């Protein structure tokens, strides 16, 4: 009799703990849900958004907006940089409250306009 009372009390305590527990929230790591890579032709940058709508902004060194674009969730788009003048630029991608900034330097290499994305 004592054992059955102890087992019942233990069972009630364990089940109450399960119902009282707050469900865990899914927390994503600090890994951005945006992928920035070079285009196949090496003339620009490809931006791929995952999970949420993204806003892409390209600024010149004086903080003037040169391009503003919206990417749908799970969308991707290429940005050709060969039309930019030599100098420094900033690409800013905002998605789900997170901002990813990349500095871009456009320069001449062997009389060919090229760029480098700085981390």
N, C-alpha and C positions, 0 to 999 in steps of 0.2 A: 504494500500500500504506500509506504513511504517512497519507494522508488518510482512508482507511477506518478505521485505528486511532484517529485523532483523533476522527472522527465517532462511532465506537462508544463511546469513553471519554466523550465529551460527552453522548451519549444515556443511558449508564448513570448518569452524575452527575445529570442532570436527572430521570430516573425515580426515583432513590434519594431525591432531594429531595422529590418528590411524595409518596412513601410515608412519609417521615419527618415530614412536616408534620403538625402537630396541627390537627384540624378546628376551625374557628372556632365559638365558641358564639354563639347568638343572644342578644344583649343588648338588652333593651327600654330605650328612653329613660326618663328620669325622669318620664314622663307617666303619671299614675295610670290604672289600668284601671277607674276608677269615674267615673261622670258624675252630677253633682248639679245638678238644675234645678228650676224652679218648676212646680208643678202647673198645669194649664190654668185652674183656678178661682181661682188665686192664694191658696188657703187652706192651702198646704203645700208640701212638697218631694218631688220624685221622685228616687229613687236607682236607678241602673242599674249592675249589676255586669257586667264582661266577663271572660271567661277563667277565673275562679276563684270559689269560694264566698266570700261576704263576710259580715262581721258588722257590723251597724249598732247603735250605741249612742247614746242621747240622754241627756245629763246636765243637771241644773239647775246653778245657779251655786255650789251647795254640794257639787258632785261626786256627788250622789245619782243613781243610775241610774233614769231614768223609763221607758225602753223599751230592750229588747234584742231584736234580730231577726236571723235568718239568711236571706241571699239565696242562691239557687242560682247556679251559673255561668250567665252570660248572662241572669240574672233581673232583674226590676225591681219596684219597689214604691213607692207613694206614702204619705207621712206627713203627715196633716192636723195643722196646728199651731194651729188656732183654739181648741182646747181647753186650750192652755197659758195659765197666768197671765202677766201682764205681767212682763218681766224678761229676763235673759240665759241662754242655753242653749248647749250644745256638742253638735254631732253629730259622731260619730267613726265612720268606715267603715274597717274593716281587711280587706284582701284581699291574698293572696299575700305576706304579710310587710310590706306597705306600709300606712301609716296616713294617711288623709286626714281632717283636722279642719276643721270649719266652725263659726264662732261665729254664733249666731242671736239677734237682739234682737226681742222681741215687745213692741209698743207700740200705743197708741191714736192713730188718725189720723182726725179728723172723726167721732168716736164709733164708729169701726169698728176692730176688732182687726186689726192687720196685723203683718208681720214683715219683717226685712231680714236677709239672709245676708251676713256680713262675710267678706271674703277674708283 
